[in-house]
Amino acid sequence: MGKLKGKTFFITGSSRGIGEAIALKVAKYGANVVITGKSDKAHPKLPGTIHSVAKKVEELGGNALAIALDIRDEEKVVHAMAKANEYFGGIDVLVNNASAISLTDTKDTNMKRFDLMMSVNGRGTYLCSQSALPYLLKSDNPHILMLSPPLNMEAKWFKHHTAYTIAKYAMSMCVLGMSQEFKSQNIAVNALWPKTVIATAAIAMLGDMVKIENCRKPSIVADSAYEILTRDSKICTGNFFIDEEVLMEKGINDFSEYAMDSTKSLQMDLFLD
């Protein structure tokens, strides 16, 4: 239960969905978890707040620090990292989970939405990674994990939502560059992406494209993230992991427990052939 005792995880966008699932997973092993997001107060249409997740973390045996944070704000990000370091005495893992989505074509993606996706997905990931760096350098097993897809430059992944693809690939390009840049400093930088669509609040943005019964639970991504983030950072970097494949390496071949409805077929996620 105490495998992660003393280790501090800073997770962006962790008031619900995949971010929350990762927070709860590492809490079971005694980790310190910094819960961040813009949901400081209950939202009428969205479940969870940073405070409700922090409470769950503590109930599972972890230690929590809830910080209201918009990762587009440089000053607030820098302050949040410093606050986490002061509160827990360090940062060992950064999970860049926060993301904005709009699966719209060029005509229907207004510049406000374009700027949001670029500033959260690409810039926010870069900013958080940069701001966490001084603290990660002091860890004995530092990791940065992006929730972003493997880079695939086939036109079909851009055709219907060019702006979103560019924004998500910006996160993945951070993995490509930072994994090599920080390799000599033993900071692991990897990406993780789900094989199937995950049942989160974000699927509401997809309209009729996805039905929840054709999705998997966020726990499959959390279990995969745990396996990655407990590996030796010196020898595990620059990878674009797929959740199912990570668990198969551990000998898991039955994924029925992760299905929202095991009697329904699963819908594959974007960016994967």
C-alpha positions, 0 to 999 in steps of 0.5 A: 500500500505504501509503494509510492509513499513520499512520492508527489504527483502533480496532475493537470486537469484532475477534477474528473475523468482520466486525471481523477482516475490517475490521482485515485490510482496512485493514492491507493499506494500512498502517494502525495497528489496535487489535484489541479483544474479550473473546477474549484466549485461545483458545475451544474453540467460537469461532475467533480471539483478539485476538492471532491477529488482531493477528499477521495484521495485522502480517503484512499490513503494518499495525501492531497493538495487541491490547487485551482489552476488554469494552465494557460496562466504562466504566473499561476503555474509557476506558483502552483509548482512552488506551492506543491514543492513547499507543501510536499517537499518536492515533485516526482511526477508531472502528468500533463492531462489537461486538454481542450477538444473540438472535432470541428473542421476549419470552417467551423473552428473559430479562432477563440476555440483554436486559441484555447486548444493551442494554449491548453494542449501545446503551450500548457503542456510545455509551460507545466513541463518547464515549470516542474523541471527544477523540482523534477531534477531533485527526484530520484525517479522523475517522470513526465507523462503526456496524455497524447497520441503517437505521431502519425502524419497521415492526412486522414488524422488531420482531414476532419479536425486540423486544429485539434490534431495540431494541438494534440500533436504539439503535446506529442512533439514535446515528448519527442524533444524533451525525452532526448533533452532531459535524458542525460538528467534521467527525467523520463518523458513519455506519452500514453494514449487509449486504444478505445474511446474513454468514458469521460465528460469530454465525449459529450463534445463528440455528440452522436459520434460516440455512445458511452456503452462503446467506451472503456472506463478511465481506470484502464488509462490510470492502471497503465499510467501507474505501470509507466510511472513506477518504471525506472526513469533512466531506461524508460523514456521517449515512448508512445504507449498505448494503454492496452499494450502496457497492460498486456506487457504485465500479462493482462489479456482480459480487459472486460472489467474496463468496459462500460458495457462488456456486451457492446463492441468498443469504439477505437480512439482517434489517431490509431489505425 
